[in-house]
Amino acid sequence: MENKIYPVSKGSLTKAPIFDRRANYKNWMAILDIEDLAVRSFSRRFLKTPSSQKTFLYYISTLRVGEVVEFAAEKEGRNRWYGIVRGFDADNLELEPCASFKEALDQAVFFKRNQDIQKDGPIKVLNLTYYWASKELRKVGVVEPSKEDKEVIRGMLMAQKNKEEGQLDYKGLKKRVDAVVEVANKHNIPFALIGGLPFIASMLEECLRRANIVPLYSYGDKEGKGGSYTHNRFVCTSLKDEQRLETVNAALSQGHSG
């Protein structure tokens, strides 16, 4: 779905995705705040409204890019609209629509994770590949799990050898992939660096997305056959992940160190 643009005047929204001025209708705009990541519990932070909503609907000065907002216009039945704040200025508010409440909650969880990580420093990317991260990758925010968790990851990727020998157990592989996703969830990092053969990577990608973790690949250049590899940027395979990924590559282009 394409992003929607709504007009702003004097710091207030003047048009909303849904709004009903008829008597006995309840209208609100609220930010979804995640309180507990483990159980995905949330609260609503209602935006202030002008004394008269004939022209100005909601004050939006407290919004932050990436936050998830909820609009309501209800009398008896439920009528809600959810979107992600993608940008705003003195004249416009840009929102990316969410197809469902579940998607909105997923995005709110992602925002909370990202905020928690940034409190401790630059954005981080959890290494879920077989190899330990190079010094170059560590400089751009790639971090390692514990040694025990690394063995769980390597156990999943060793399934490549079993496939080559014609002994791959897909049910067993799914269990190993689920175990790796548990490792990622435990570290509470919204980005994960992955690799391996396509049949493993595609399954891991899907499972990570369900856990609201963005799977990334390292893209770069190799100097000749057997030469050294130079990391250039992170890439993803889903268009829905692109806006999330912009934050990571922007940090890389600025040359920050993790």
ABEGO torsion letter per residue (X at the ends): XBBBBBBBBGGBBABBABBBABBGBBBBBBBBBBABAAAGBBBBBBBBBBABAAABABBAAABBBGBBBBBBBBAABBBBBBBBBAEBBAABBBBBBBABAAAAAAAAAAAAAAAAAAAAEBBBBBBABABBBBAAAAAAGBBBBBAAAAAAAAAAAAAAAAAAAGABBAAAAAAAAAAAAAAAAAAGBABBBBBEBAAAAAAAAAAAAAAGBBBBBBBBBBBEBGBBBBBABBBBABAAAAAAAAAAAAAAAAGBBX
